[in-house]
Amino acid sequence: MPGEVLSRTAFLLDEHRLQAQFALAAFSTLKAKEIAYVSVPITSGKRLYDYMAEHGFKTAEEAKADHEAFFKNVVAPNLSDGVKASDDWAGKIDGAIVAPAEFEKRLRGEDAITWGQDAFMSMWVPLIDEKITHMIMVDGWEYSNGSGEEYLQAALMQMGRGKRDNIKIFDDDGHVLTLDKGIGMMVDAFKGLHKRGLRPRNMAETVAILLEAEHRYNYESSFKKSAEPDRRRAEKSSVPAYDRTAIKEARRELKAIFAEHYPDILPILDKTSSFDYSPGNALFRSLKPAAKPGMKAA
């Protein structure tokens, strides 16, 4: 249909879809009082952008062209840091740890299956939605496409947009990661990369959805006498107290950037009615055309 927005997972290879379903089923057998998810950069993050700057690469695709060098300089050290962070947190949680770095380490060898980000998200996002009680955002997460989307998932749940809101978000030091700090970190990372002439579209989409979701959350929370569904949604949230002054300024700044460089993303920030940014429709839709089989998404 003209104008139809396809799911990001619409063109996953059947074998990848099946593999993700099996992995999710295995993770779903976890039974614990607390289940923490340690979110870390794997193929992106600050290391990617430092590597790009060092070698003069303008796009992530250029940086990844030499697979061996990219793995050595970006993926391997990211995985190492992720495993260490997971080990450190194993002693802090009264329950289980989900360590994506350990999982992905087994998929990144020469004979590994070649999952893309959409395949990983088709597994990690439902797992967060169904099982995770503690999100641990490891240092540098704000530069990571995957970690940004995982943070978005958890933040939307806290706002009452999902099936449950009993999820807590922490930084790597164990401090509560409030909405103003989390959004601020992502906005600063995005603006910094943008000033370097880079165009991190995935990050732009994630930040735009976060800003609009926060805007709607604040609106709904402020008007207790509004429509009953909105009032119930606002009262259901478990968002820790935060200062939205900087968020409002960030929204204004990014509208100007989006208007010039990402005009198709701008409508997210121009919505005038409440839009249900549930985790499902926020993360499994795309504002750009879905990639066809055999093609890499931009």
Secondary structure by P-SEA (a helix, b strand, c coil): cccccccccccccaaaaaaaaaaaaaaacccccbbbbbcccccccaaaaaaaaaaccccccccccaaaaaaaccaaaaaaaaaaaaaaaccccccccccaaaaaaaacccccccccaaaaaacaaaaaaccccbbbbcccccccaaaaaaaaaaaaaaacccccccbbbbccccccccaaaaaaaaaaaaaaaaaacccaaaaaaaaaaaaaaaaaaaaaaacccccaaaaaaaaacccccccaaaaaaaaaaaaaaaaccccccccccccccccccccccccccccccccccccccc
